[in-house]
Amino acid sequence: MSHAFADRHIGLDTDARQLMLDALGYPDLASMMDAAVPTAIRQSSPLRTLPEPASEAEVLAELRAIADHNTVRRSLIGQGYYGTFTPAVIQRNVFENPSWYTAYTPYQPEISQGRLEALLNFQTMVADLTRLHTANASMLDEATAVVEGMLLARRVSKSASNLFLVDSDLFAQTRAVLDGRAEALGLDLEYLPLAETDRADLPEAFGVFVQYPAASGRVWDPSAVIARVKEHGGLAVVAADLLALTLLTPPGEHGADVAVGTTQRFGVPMGFGGPHAGYLAVREGLERQLPGRLVGVSKDADGKPAYRLTLQTREQHIRRDKATSNICTAQVLLAVMASMYGVYHGPDGLRRIAERVHDQASTLAALLRGADYAVAHEAFFDTLEISAPGRARELVAAARERDLLLWQVDDDTIRLSVDETTEAVLPDVVSVFGLESDWAMVFDSAIPSSLRRASAYMEHPVFHAHRSETAMMRYLKRLADRDYALDRGMIPLGSCTMKLNAATEMAAVSWPEFNGLHPFAPLDDVQGSLVMIGMLEDWLAELTGYDAVSLQPNAGSQGELAGLLAIRGYHRSRGDDHRTVCLIPSSAHGTNAASAVLAGMRVVVVATTGSGDVDLDDLRAKLAEHGDELAALMITYPSTHGVYEHDVKDVTAAVHEAGGQVYVDGANLNALLGYARFGDLGGDVSHLNLHKTFCIPHGGGGPGVGPVAAKAHLAAFLPGHPLAQMEAHPPFDMRTGSVGTVVHRGAPVSAAPYGSASILPISWAYARLMGAEGLTEATATAVLAANYIALRLREHYPVLYAGENGLVAHECILDLRPLRETTGVTVDDVAKRLIDYGFHAPTMSFPVAGTLMVEPTESEDLAELERFIQAMIAIRHEADAVAAGEWPASDNPLVNAPHTAESVIVGEWEHPYSRELASYPATLAGSTVDGGFGATRADKYWPPVRRVDQAYGDRNVACSCPPVEAFA
């Protein structure tokens, strides 16, 4: 092996690998990869920019040196990002706890009850604070949540108008994202100073957006504006600061239909822009229009309350080009942190924090006015806009000398925002303006009584029961124990790459030099992060065969959108506005079609062959039909079916000949890295999933990073940002320290210039630890593991697709449809029975209904692979027993799975199989799983609920915390 860290990351040692290779009939890894990966796509040139792999100690030392080039000052910039104290009990027990950060999206609700409860707390907190009926389980950030609110208004509004009214007193980053997204969809925006506009002068519009409090700090009553827009059939979207809502009249009481925003200041570090959990809440009647994920309350097989994802879960896969949003993920880990901040402080604690913040702002306003500074608004919460004619730059510079950051609006105006961390520096703030620092706090509120909140919030017992750290620690532990995460066992999900998130890779995420930076901090303060970002962009560009990379997209879906917008921008720059057709194979990820529609394109589906490849004849027919209108083809490589397609270069050449661009979806990069590059296959642009191939943890369904990489002719159309510290992007020359001049001028797709910047050290560390040789070895080992599982299970479950030589890529699809036909056992039954064996199920029914897609990754050892194989074989034997009549089709271990401890202990046992078989199947199935592979009875995972009734949950939508009596 290449070096020490690769030995830690890759689960298979030399002996295990040789055993598996012998079973497959190959003498070594190189021979197997030669047989698996088509010769035509293999990269020939060595990787140059990645340095030789470093040890864990060396990598941490390098990261520390990079971090030392960042300067963390006390930020009073505000503008959507605020200082906050992360309670240590939350930092240690959630943020830094693999039980929380290595979990997968809760599509299997029976083993996700802890996370789902935490998200239900989040939804309840947001709905209560905004006084709207239903909140979702988080959005990617505030700016994109505003866009989703606008799109929701367009869908629902009965107005014939194409106009969306926007308060001009909004955050600059929100305006930039809104402009780009509206332009792609042909929506008209009109910016107005709504607080100063007569309601009679408002034009008819399908919706209106209000920032509350405004970017300038102003607090005002938008009720009249909202009422006027609604008279014409429009909807009102309000971006509200949740901490301010503990004191201010909430949006729902102003008549808002939708509230959006961020929960960043609820205990989540600024992190140079992210990741943070955005939010979106709607009035009653709009629940079924909500984008993103929604947690609901259903019941299990015993009729007891159980949580699950509800309504439009994975809408993109179901509705594809009819999807109303391409958001298929959330910011679960960050939403959990924010919800637990609410649980820990409770409504009274949040109000006290808000009052203290407001007192700081009131004090500063009184002192500044006393010194003849003009403060813009009489009513405010935490932000002051201060007039200083000709002196703004001087005052900002004076503040920096005191390690304070203020926001310069123009030469005559500055803004400052206080937060729960700034009280200690108020004397320094005062001295910046030439005032004496000997002062006392002013307690005269600047919130008018007419805008003071009178309604209660967060009355559920969960927000009152965990005040002590002991209680909070135990609550977090109890929830974590109800989940199944990677720290418990393999999560063999196809297309999702649930691999090791090494502790060394994770370490720097908690360092204040990375997580304490404001995203709009001055250039000189963020040199370390920019250097690290530049290096990572450069490495990713070479690893994928592209010329430019943007790390801004904060989810894979946003990376898709950014890539398609780049293609759109390129065509339009050449006068090819008519090129709007996007060809997408029928097997593609559902987000592909949804992203294409949101980029203003029209989707045309291309057929796939029986082997899962793009049907070249159908592709040529579609190119002939739509050639003049062709914008792009989106393909996934290796294919969504887990196969290396041999004709991929023929496919890309045909598209280029027709004048189109090729988008290669990077979801399956873990099967390619080091062996082939998207750019060499004919790709013009790709998104990558850093939360898959490059080890950023899934966090229970977020955070993710979905950078977009492109060839030089598309580089200028990658996402830019009006507030980015620098326009230039790599190439970055490590030898000279010089940065190239690639400039991205496309519309931003995320609120922050560099997206979820604080988690990028994870991927930087992974690449630095592995080096080119280690990354290549990881790819081969992942392919080996998938092919070994396919080989071992083929006689029990048909493997649906394979390439030449009968090999798959990094994942295999097990066809369970014959099992259902012969035994009546469904893919759901197998998935739930796997829980009894101590496993998370593979991906169910994607890309083919009635199948399981298995991806073991390179991180699992042979013992865990064998444990899974033996479990699947044992389940096959159980299904055969049902077919043979040993157990009734309606009462057997499979249809009753999973089995809780209570279900096998309490009451009479009336099933035709034993309690022991229900509980400990691995020890009774005639396999060597028990003892030989570490799955002893003492290791038993007990699911907290029995099988959840999915249909009941969709019929009876309940998306806030149920009363305690429900669990009696």
Disulfide bonds with the S-S distance in Angstrom:
none
